[in-house]
Amino acid sequence: MDTKKLKPFDLDAAKRGEPLVTRDGRKATFIAHVPEFDAYERVMVRIDGLGCSVSLGEDGKFKPASESCHDLFMAPRKVELWVNVYDSRLSGNPGYRAAAFDTEEAARDNAKRDGLCPIGAVLPITFEV
């Protein structure tokens, strides 16, 4: 897995249940944070393919001084937005404009209400964050 595209491990986000992934691309599930434990035993996770929990440091590293396949990162999340693209020139304004919506239904409703003429109405766009 190309870890250059992954966000660094964030303990607070992991506690909120945001998805985790290991350096080698396996899904990891946050179990607990125990600040009283030794430095590299404070974060407990379950890693797909292993039959036991794994303890790591609060920085998501399995070992403090070296890289490990068990090191944690924040998994990329797919976001889908629905976009309407308008030709503003038809209403006397130069250029184009666009509006993004969380749902297809909201984009369709807006395309019907807007006084501008949609040239590309309700286009799905998916990207990773």
Backbone as a ProteinNet text record, in pm:
[ID]
protein_1_A
[PRIMARY]
MDTKKLKPFDLDAAKRGEPLVTRDGRKATFIAHVPEFDAYERVMVRIDGLGCSVSLGEDGKFKPASESCHDLFMAPRKVELWVNVYDSRLSGNPGYRAAAFDTEEAARDNAKRDGLCPIGAVLPITFEV
[TERTIARY]
84.9	0	88.6	47.9	122.5	84.9	168.2	136.8	153.5	213.1	226.1	89	-9.6	-143.8	-232.7	-183.7	-262.9	-236.5	-338.4	-323.4	-259.5	-178.7	-118.5	-226.5	-191.2	-282.6	-324.4	-451.8	-507.7	-587.1	-533.2	-595.2	-738.2	-761.4	-896.9	-994.5	-951.7	-1037.6	-1063.5	-962.2	-979.8	-1081.9	-1074.9	-1171.8	-1313.9	-1327.6	-1460.3	-1511.2	-1426.9	-1469.2	-1435.3	-1352.4	-1312.8	-1227.2	-1235.8	-1170.2	-1017.6	-957.6	-812.9	-763.6	-638.1	-575.3	-429.5	-373.5	-233.5	-144.4	-16.9	80.3	67.4	34	22.8	-120.7	-210.8	-344.2	-454.9	-428.7	-534.7	-620.9	-749.1	-841.5	-808.5	-814.5	-792.9	-911.8	-947.9	-1061.1	-1012.6	-1041.1	-1002.3	-1079	-1006.5	-1069.9	-1068	-949.4	-938.9	-811.4	-816.1	-699	-682	-565.7	-539.1	-411.5	-427.9	-311	-217	-266.1	-183.4	-84	-102.1	-13	120.4	218.6	348.8	328.4	424.8	411.3	364.4	417.1	378	281.9	199.4	94.1	-39.3	-47.8	-164	-283	-260.3	-368.8	-388.3	-509.7	-539.4	-631.6	-594.3	-673.7	-683.9	-781.3	-792.8	-756.4	-665.6	-622.6	-673.7	-741.4	-794.6	-684.3	-718.6	-624.2	-546.7	-551.5	-483.9	-587.6	-552.8	-646.6	-639.4	-572.9	-560.9	-555.2	-567.7	-555.4	-407.5	-382.1	-245.7	-237.4	-128	-105.9	-2.1	-29.8	58.4	74.5	160	177.6	68	57.8	-43.7	-21.4	97.2	126.6	89.6	34.5	-6.6	105.3	221.1	335	341.4	374.6	388.8	520.5	626.3	758.2	804.3	863	896.8	1003.6	1101.6	1216.5	1218.5	1117.9	1121.8	980.7	974	844.8	802.7	671.6	615.4	491.5	460.4	337.9	214.4	230.6	118.5	96.7	185.3	168.3	32.6	-32.1	-167	-168.2	-267.5	-295.5	-446.3	-490	-632.4	-666.3	-765.3	-804.2	-870.5	-846.6	-915.2	-1065.4	-1142.1	-1287.8	-1335.7	-1426.6	-1485.8	-1600.5	-1601.1	-1706.8	-1774.4	-1905.7	-1979.3	-2064.3	-2048.1	-2129.3	-2201	-2310.9	-2388.5	-2379.7	-2341.8	-2311.6	-2401.8	-2450	-2520.5	-2427.8	-2411.5	-2329.6	-2422.5	-2407.9	-2496.7	-2418.6	-2480.1	-2424.3	-2484.6	-2410.7	-2459.9	-2479.3	-2418.7	-2432.8	-2578.2	-2655.6	-2796.3	-2878.6	-2827.2	-2898	-2829.1	-2737.4	-2671.6	-2541.9	-2499.4	-2372.7	-2268.2	-2146.7	-2044.8	-2000.7	-1967.1	-1905.8	-2002.8	-1946.9	-2021.9	-2023.6	-2116	-2114.3	-2161.8	-2130.7	-2168.5	-2215.8	-2298.1	-2344.5	-2335.7	-2283.8	-2267.1	-2366.8	-2414.7	-2514.8	-2476.6	-2522.6	-2490.7	-2568.6	-2685.1	-2766.9	-2811	-2839.5	-2890.4	-3025.3	-3108.4	-3240.3	-3229.2	-3139.7	-3121.8	-3073	-2983.5	-2933.3	-3045.5	-3128.1	-3239.5	-3341.4	-3372.8	-3466.6	-3412.8	-3284.9	-3225.7	-3223.4	-3196.5	-3192.8	-3330.1	-3435.7	-3572.4	-3607.1	-3559	-3595.1	-3512	-3386	-3293.9	-3336.8	-3327.7	-3365.8	-3264.4	-3147.4	-3045.7	-3069.4	-3020.9	-3039	-2923.1	-2950.5	-2840.8	-2791.9	-2659.4	-2603.9	-2554	-2529.5	-2493.1	-2557.9	-2673.9	-2748	-2724.7	-2703.1	-2694.3	-2584.9	-2463.9	-2346.6	-2285.7	-2270.6	-2206.1	-2055.5	-1995.6	-1850.5	-1808.1	-1712.7	-1662.7	-1513.8	-1470.7	-1328.7	-1295	-1166.9	-1121.5	-1069.5	-1100	-1046.6	-972.6
-118.2	0	123.3	223.2	347.6	435.9	432.6	507	657.2	702.5	846	911.1	834	886.5	874.9	809.3	789.6	901	931.8	1031.7	964	1038.7	982.7	940.3	846.2	798	913.7	918.5	1021.7	950.7	950.1	876.6	922.5	1053.1	1103	1056.3	1058.3	1011.2	861.5	786.7	641.7	615.1	693.3	678.8	708.4	800.9	833.8	727.1	631.7	523.5	542.3	642.1	660.3	541.5	504.3	381.5	389.3	274.1	260.8	156.3	170.4	73.8	59	-59.8	-82.4	-39.9	-34.3	3.3	-86.2	-213.6	-305.7	-320.3	-231.7	-224.7	-303.8	-366	-441.3	-347.8	-382.1	-304.7	-328.8	-221.1	-231.7	-167.9	-225	-175.6	-134.9	-11.4	39.6	-34.8	-74.6	-142.9	-52.5	-5.4	72.4	155.1	257.9	339.3	335.9	287.3	275.7	355	482.6	568.2	518.7	435.7	387.8	279.6	219.5	113.5	172.5	86.2	128.9	200.2	283.1	371.4	300.4	183.5	115.4	0.5	16.9	-79.8	-8.8	122.2	201.3	194.1	165.2	159.8	14.5	-34.6	-173.1	-173.7	-254.2	-266.9	-413.9	-441.1	-572.1	-549.6	-630.1	-620.1	-742.1	-717.4	-827.8	-928.9	-1054.5	-1161.9	-1210.6	-1136.7	-1180.1	-1231.3	-1331.1	-1390.1	-1331.5	-1217.6	-1156	-1004.8	-935	-789	-751.9	-630.2	-579.7	-449.5	-431.9	-308.4	-223.9	-92.7	1.3	126.3	215.1	343.5	440.7	549.3	650.8	720.4	699.9	754.2	654.5	539	437.8	345.6	362.2	277.8	151.8	40.5	-87.6	-92.2	-38.6	-31.2	114.7	165.4	307.8	349.2	264.3	307.6	256.2	179.5	125.1	110.1	94.6	72.6	-72.5	-92.7	-226.9	-236.2	-355.2	-374.8	-348.9	-347.8	-323.3	-175.3	-86.6	57.1	102.8	193.5	238.9	373.6	387.5	512.1	529.5	648.3	671.9	623.9	538.5	484.5	593.8	593	691.3	665.7	772.5	760.1	810.8	738.2	783	878.2	989.6	1088.2	1101.3	1098.8	1116.1	1241.1	1328.1	1448.6	1447.1	1519	1532.3	1677.3	1698.8	1833.4	1870.8	1994.3	2054.6	2160.3	2158.1	2258.4	2343.5	2473.9	2567.8	2656.9	2691.9	2791.4	2925.2	3002.5	3130.8	3233.2	3209.7	3305.5	3317.3	3210.4	3213	3308.5	3343.4	3438.3	3575	3594.8	3724.2	3736.4	3630.7	3632.6	3553.4	3601.3	3527.9	3401.1	3299	3179.2	3074.3	2984.6	2870.9	2876.8	2804.4	2788.3	2648.3	2603.6	2469.1	2473.3	2376.9	2362.2	2214.7	2184.7	2046.6	2016.2	1891.3	1847.1	1710.6	1683	1556.2	1438.7	1464.7	1355.9	1386.3	1280.8	1296.5	1368.9	1334.8	1397.2	1549.1	1592.5	1736.3	1805	1740.6	1798.8	1810.3	1706.3	1709.3	1817.7	1827.5	1931.2	2070.4	2091.9	2222.2	2252.8	2153.5	2174.9	2218.7	2167.8	2204.2	2346.9	2387.5	2517.8	2631.8	2601.8	2709.3	2772.8	2904.2	2974.9	2959.3	2908	2887.7	2755.9	2747.5	2627	2531	2413.1	2319	2258.6	2261.1	2194.2	2055.2	2033.1	1902	1889.3	1831.5	1825.1	1690.3	1693.5	1576.3	1480.5	1529.7	1449	1395.6	1263.5	1211.3	1228.3	1271.5	1284	1211.5	1119.8	1045	1071.7	1097.5	1119.2	1070.9	1053.7	1008	1125.3	1121.5	1223.1	1154.8
0	0	0	-76.4	-83.8	34.8	139	261.5	243.5	133.2	109.3	90.6	49.2	26.5	150.3	254.3	375.4	475.4	553	658.7	780.5	854.9	976.6	1076.3	1160.9	1264.4	1354.8	1389.7	1476.3	1585.9	1705.6	1816.3	1842.7	1843.2	1869.4	1761.2	1635.5	1526	1538.8	1579.1	1598.7	1709.1	1817.5	1926.9	1880.1	1783.2	1729.1	1632.4	1600.1	1511.8	1365.3	1334.7	1195.2	1152.1	1024	977.4	981.4	1014.9	1024.3	925.4	888.5	798.8	841.6	820.4	853.7	737	763.1	659.9	536.8	556.8	442.8	390.8	434.9	375.6	442.4	554.7	623.1	707	716.3	798.7	945.9	1023.9	1168.3	1238.7	1351.5	1429.6	1568.3	1606.2	1737.1	1845.9	1951.6	2065.3	2188.7	2225.5	2349.5	2352.4	2435.7	2466.3	2616.8	2661.9	2805.1	2836.6	2876	2898.6	3008.2	3096.8	3207.8	3165	3048.2	3001.7	2956.3	2933.6	2880.7	2747.4	2708.3	2592	2464.1	2433.6	2309.6	2335.1	2435.8	2468.3	2492.1	2470	2510.2	2415.5	2290.1	2192.1	2150.9	2169.2	2132.2	2010.7	1911.1	1789.4	1750.9	1665.8	1601.1	1455.6	1403.7	1265.1	1190.4	1077.8	998	967.9	983.8	955.1	1075.2	1185.3	1306.8	1405.6	1479.8	1574.3	1713.5	1727.3	1859.2	1843.9	1955.7	1951.4	1943.1	1897.9	1885.3	1964.7	2037	2113.1	2041.5	2038	1970.2	2055.3	2007.8	2074	2035.5	2106.9	2078.8	1945.3	1886.2	1753.9	1643	1681	1583.7	1540.2	1598.1	1558.5	1644.4	1578.7	1646.7	1724.4	1662.3	1725.7	1718.6	1824.8	1825.4	1724.4	1695	1615.8	1471.8	1431.7	1295.8	1239.7	1107.1	1042.3	1059.4	1068.7	1080	991.9	944.8	867.1	952.3	1085.8	1177.6	1209.2	1165.1	1190.4	1137.1	1210.5	1175.6	1104.3	1015.4	944.9	941.7	910.6	890.7	749	739.2	608.6	526.1	395.5	311.8	313.5	312.5	307.3	173.2	112.3	-12.6	18.5	-51.7	-38.5	-174.3	-173.6	-298.1	-287.9	-385.2	-395.1	-529.4	-535.2	-658.5	-701.8	-826.2	-874.1	-991.1	-987.4	-1100.6	-1158.6	-1290.6	-1359.5	-1444.4	-1433	-1501.4	-1596.9	-1707.3	-1799.1	-1759.8	-1685.5	-1634.8	-1745.9	-1859.7	-1970	-2015.1	-1994.5	-2035.5	-1949.9	-1831.6	-1745.8	-1745.3	-1840	-1851.3	-1774.5	-1706.1	-1632.7	-1710.6	-1716	-1790.5	-1717.2	-1793.4	-1736.8	-1687.4	-1609.6	-1557.6	-1406.2	-1347.6	-1201.7	-1170.3	-1052.6	-1011.2	-867	-831.9	-694.3	-658.3	-538.9	-494	-382	-380.5	-283.1	-227.8	-106	-41.3	-99.5	-157.2	-210.4	-352.9	-426.4	-562.2	-560.3	-463.8	-453.4	-434.8	-347.7	-325.2	-452.4	-526.1	-650.5	-754	-763.7	-860.4	-822.2	-693.7	-648.5	-680.2	-656.1	-682.1	-831.3	-913.3	-1058.6	-1109.7	-1049.2	-1090.2	-1046.6	-928.2	-871.8	-925.7	-955.8	-994	-1124.6	-1133.5	-1254.9	-1367.7	-1336.1	-1438.1	-1510.5	-1630.4	-1710.8	-1684.7	-1628.9	-1604.4	-1736.3	-1755.9	-1874.2	-1838.1	-1714.4	-1662.4	-1527.8	-1524.7	-1399.1	-1331.7	-1204.6	-1119.8	-1166.7	-1160	-1193.4	-1065.6	-1049.6	-927.5	-935.6	-827.3	-816.8	-690	-702.7	-588	-573.4	-451.9	-426.5	-286.4	-260.3	-129	-48.5	81.4	173.3	285
[MASK]
+++++++++++++++++++++++++++++++++++++++++++++++++++++++++++++++++++++++++++++++++++++++++++++++++++++++++++++++++++++++++++++++++

